[in-house]
Amino acid sequence: MGVSVARRAKQIQTHRGRTSPCAYWLAGRCNRNPCKFSHASEPHTTYHYANTPYTYTRNSHSSSHSNSKKTALTRNIRDETSVVKPSRKSSLPSICKYWINGNCVYGQKCRNLHSWFHGDHLSSVAKLQQHKKAITGIALPVGSDKLYSGSTDGTVRIWDCHTGGCSNVVNFGVKVTSLISEGPWVFVGIHNAVKAWNIQTLSEFTLDGPKGQVLSMIVGNDTLFAGAEDGVIYAWRGSAEANSSSPFELVASLTGHSKAVVCLTVGRKRLYSGSMDQSIKGWDIDTLECEMTLNGHTDVVTSLVCWDHYLLSSSFDCTVKVWAATEEITLKEIYTHTEKNGVVALSGMTDAEGNHILFCSCKDNSVRLYDMPSFSERGRLFTKKEVTTFELGPDGLFFTGDGTGLLTVWKWLDVKMASSVQHPA
């Protein structure tokens, strides 16, 4: 008797599944489980730099391969050659929304994650939940055993690093929209002012001048910069007057942005500012004159990070852009990384082996962790609301604050020591 058409088709399908590799698997994009084709071969993605392809193979941990990859990528970025975005989509699973709410019925059989993180070397150390609204700043002053966090609930909480308990609460009665530390000082951005605390002398000062909320702050070249809601960047330096009531003096007001300044960074002898007007401005750190305006984003510029010779910027337009120096004074956009959702914040660290890791917080309540400069994803964090701020700690520790008011302590298990990718002037 002849074999039926349906049976013959099944035989062919079985035979092909045993011998033919899955094309989608090879491209790193297969989402079928089980898949009728073979997943035996290593998936790969080819990056094209000019006329030279470079192949990245998933789960390759060879040090020689990693070093050659880093060298090739860095060389071509510096040469400002065109980069084709990898076609490989992320194969990392998503967190189970039902598990978040405590009502997933599939248990271990669920195809989605029942964990707040995904990655081989990540661990959640502690969760500190006492803020009632979004955390807008976290600071761990050098030499202190206290962690500071500010929130739009109007409070700054001081946490004991040994016990994890909240040792003190300062209630401002107005939104705290930024918080940083520098030396013995903790700076708190509120409406129309910056509060300055000296944690050694326990003295407190009010720095007046800003109009509206102080949304971002950074210290560079012995100067405190504060970006405000009125689009102005205010700059204070140490006061030389012996009889002054404050150790800080307002020395400049940097104007140029037409809307609120929401992020600041310092690197390569410049102050960079990002604004709701969708632009980035570069200011000479000594003269405080505006040297350049970068236009490339189509929505609010949410975060800026200086990394080696490059500036990274993120936006609600779902992109992270890489800018590099040119022969002229200005910077040139050399690469754009695209996310499915708006990017809320960036941060980064350098692990013990000197590899750069970029933290990319997105509006889908996740944080992508990318190896740089390849933008290959090595892990992911999940939260109930988007992560709004980061802070680095010693020995691979880092902190995140999210929109619910949760402060989470994380650790890289394979990192002995880590440092920020931020490079001061």
Stockholm file with secondary structure:
# STOCKHOLM 1.0

chainA/1-425         MGVSVARRAKQIQTHRGRTSPCAYWLAGRCNRNPCKFSHASEPHTTYHYANTPYTYTRNSHSSSHSNSKKTALTRNIRDETSVVKPSRKSSLPSICKYWINGNCVYGQKCRNLHSWFHGDHLSSVAKLQQHKKAITGIALPVGSDKLYSGSTDGTVRIWDCHTGGCSNVVNFGVKVTSLISEGPWVFVGIHNAVKAWNIQTLSEFTLDGPKGQVLSMIVGNDTLFAGAEDGVIYAWRGSAEANSSSPFELVASLTGHSKAVVCLTVGRKRLYSGSMDQSIKGWDIDTLECEMTLNGHTDVVTSLVCWDHYLLSSSFDCTVKVWAATEEITLKEIYTHTEKNGVVALSGMTDAEGNHILFCSCKDNSVRLYDMPSFSERGRLFTKKEVTTFELGPDGLFFTGDGTGLLTVWKWLDVKMASSVQHPA
#=GR chainA/1-425 SS CCCCHHHHHHHHHHHHHHHSBCHHHHTTCCCCSSCSSBCCSCCEEEEEETTEEEEEETTCCCHHHHHHHHHHHHHHHHTTCCBCCCCCCCCCCCBCHHHHTTCCSSGGGCSSBCSSEECTTEEEEEEEECCSSCEEEEECCTTCSEEEEEETTSEEEEEETTTCCEEEEEECSSCCCEEEEETTEEEEEEEEEEEEEETTTTEEEEEEEEEEEEEEEEEETTEEEEEETTSCEEEEEECCCTTCSSSEEEEEEECCCSSCEEEEEEETTEEEEEETTSEEEEEETTTCCEEEEEECCSSCEEEEEEETTEEEEEETTSEEEEEEECSSSSEEEEEEEECSSCEEEEEEEECTTSCEEEEEEETTTEEEEEEETTTEEEEEEECSSCEEEEEECSTTEEEEEETTSEEEEEEETTCSCCEESCCCC
#=GC SS_cons         CCCCHHHHHHHHHHHHHHHSBCHHHHTTCCCCSSCSSBCCSCCEEEEEETTEEEEEETTCCCHHHHHHHHHHHHHHHHTTCCBCCCCCCCCCCCBCHHHHTTCCSSGGGCSSBCSSEECTTEEEEEEEECCSSCEEEEECCTTCSEEEEEETTSEEEEEETTTCCEEEEEECSSCCCEEEEETTEEEEEEEEEEEEEETTTTEEEEEEEEEEEEEEEEEETTEEEEEETTSCEEEEEECCCTTCSSSEEEEEEECCCSSCEEEEEEETTEEEEEETTSEEEEEETTTCCEEEEEECCSSCEEEEEEETTEEEEEETTSEEEEEEECSSSSEEEEEEEECSSCEEEEEEEECTTSCEEEEEEETTTEEEEEEETTTEEEEEEECSSCEEEEEECSTTEEEEEETTSEEEEEEETTCSCCEESCCCC
//
